[in-house]
Amino acid sequence: MNTRQGQRPLRMGLIGGGGSGFIGQVHVTAATLDRQATLVAGALSSNPNKSRASAAEFGIPPDRAYGSFHELIQGEKSRPPDERIDFISIATPNHTHREIACAALEAGFHVVCDKPMTISMSDADAMFQVVRNSNAIFALTHNYSGYPLVRQARELVASGALGDLIAVRANYVQGWMHGMDPDAVPSRGAWKSDPDKNGLAGSLGDIGTHAFHLVQFITGMTPSRVLSHMRSYSNHHQLDDYGHAMLQFDAGTTGLVTWSQVSHGRLNDLSIEVDGSKASLTWRQEEPNQLYVRALGEPTRIYERNPNADYSLPTAVSACRLPGGHPEAFFEAFANVYRDVFSDIRRFMRGEKPDSKKNLYPSIIDGVNGVRFIQRCLESSAADAGWRAW
Ligand SMILES: NC(=O)c1ccc[n+]([C@@H]2O[C@H](COP(=O)([O-])OP(=O)(O)OC[C@H]3O[C@@H](n4cnc5c(N)ncnc54)[C@H](O)[C@@H]3O)[C@@H](O)[C@H]2O)c1
């Protein structure tokens, strides 16, 4: 279902994204791409004046341009049910996610939160309890899981097409941090060098968690042990900007996740390879419309993103908007996460239970796993402590 098919648009409240904020604007584009949602309210900055002033750029009316997320939650709760927002999207620095998400869920609003879910294991456990006790849906935007061919890869693995899984390698490699003047004030995201706001994981939290989520999403496996080694090379801050994590899974599969923001010339080179006893697959986000499957002695198979091809599997087909050959990419994948969340919100509004089998959006469990992955990597790397049990 690409559009809302006669149903009313869901009403969105946005926290963060004002001024030069990056991902808040992406959330709005993704949430509204299929005309299933309309942005009606926002608290877009930690500064109340900037927050209200930024709202006009997003088309938010003045009476719903709030000075803080507390004001937004109170203001929206006091509106009649047929006016108030249905869900809140959180696009703010990491240390604010827990407080905003918990307040929104406790007020009965569904939540779409950006990653990493939060900055400590105790916060993650607290969020898990609030989600469990709430009457609302929680989703986390590990948006790369929205790509059609990532979903195709997931279905291929689940069908046994690769055989028993031997190994998985996921890399997220960037280079922008090289050469950054340590005294320069970044035009946006200065909080990312402050451990109190960002958390103790630098590039690990920023991009390593996306690579780890892809491993779990495609293989369906959670590691039993983690061993990590992280370094800080850039002089930009003291947090990691390069790291590896080895993963061991109970089934005997071995894994490796690498993250870097100091690899010259690399942009958003997220890739994953899965080796099985029968075949291997490779997918790269910078060429997201092709998935490669190889088997010894056979020609390489290239799956194109093409909803009309017989080889396209159901979850890949339903993640496409355009015929094959018209490239789809970052915004569409992000919008697929929203589309899945919306179908659960609509199910919820009809009094039905969310359908976690049909819906592939990252959940509170993925959020907790992401924070646990960070925690285990920090512990393992800090004191050369070796393998850490999951
Ligand atoms: N899913 C992705 O691909 C992706 C990409 C980039 C960032 N992120 C995540 O999104 C979050 C934001 O990152 P960013 O790069 O957009 O940061 P940013 O610094 O560009 O933007 C942060 C925004 O939050 C606002 N803000 C800060 N505190 C606030 C508060 N208390 N209330 C309301 N607004 C507040 C700021 O004014 C700014 O507009 C982080 O958690 C980051 O890890 C995810």
The ligand as a Gaussian input file, in Angstrom:
#p B3LYP/6-31G(d) Opt

LIG

0 1
 N       19.142000       7.371000      10.844000
 C       20.155000       8.017000      10.327000
 O       20.630000       7.704000       9.247000
 C       20.758000       9.177000      11.087000
 C       21.581000      10.097000      10.420000
 C       22.082000      11.201000      11.154000
 C       21.771000      11.324000      12.501000
 N       20.988000      10.377000      13.122000
 C       20.643000      10.505000      14.550000
 O       19.665000      11.544000      14.647000
 C       19.866000      12.304000      15.835000
 C       20.111000      13.773000      15.442000
 O       21.278000      13.844000      14.644000
 P       21.527000      15.051000      13.614000
 O       22.708000      14.624000      12.819000
 O       20.286000      15.439000      12.934000
 O       21.966000      16.188000      14.641000
 P       21.945000      17.763000      14.389000
 O       22.833000      18.354000      15.401000
 O       22.142000      18.051000      12.955000
 O       20.413000      18.145000      14.742000
 C       19.902000      18.034000      16.059000
 C       18.644000      18.873000      16.139000
 O       18.024000      18.697000      17.407000
 C       17.670000      19.993000      17.927000
 N       17.601000      19.839000      19.394000
 C       18.630000      19.634000      20.266000
 N       18.145000      19.465000      21.518000
 C       16.788000      19.554000      21.424000
 C       15.726000      19.486000      22.370000
 N       15.950000      19.247000      23.668000
 N       14.459000      19.677000      21.920000
 C       14.212000      19.924000      20.613000
 N       15.183000      19.991000      19.682000
 C       16.452000      19.813000      20.081000
 C       18.723000      20.928000      17.389000
 O       18.270000      22.262000      17.382000
 C       18.894000      20.374000      15.976000
 O       17.902000      20.888000      15.113000
 C       21.045000      11.653000      16.555000
 O       20.551000      10.745000      17.489000
 C       21.796000      10.928000      15.443000
 O       22.521000       9.802000      15.891000
 C       20.477000       9.331000      12.425000

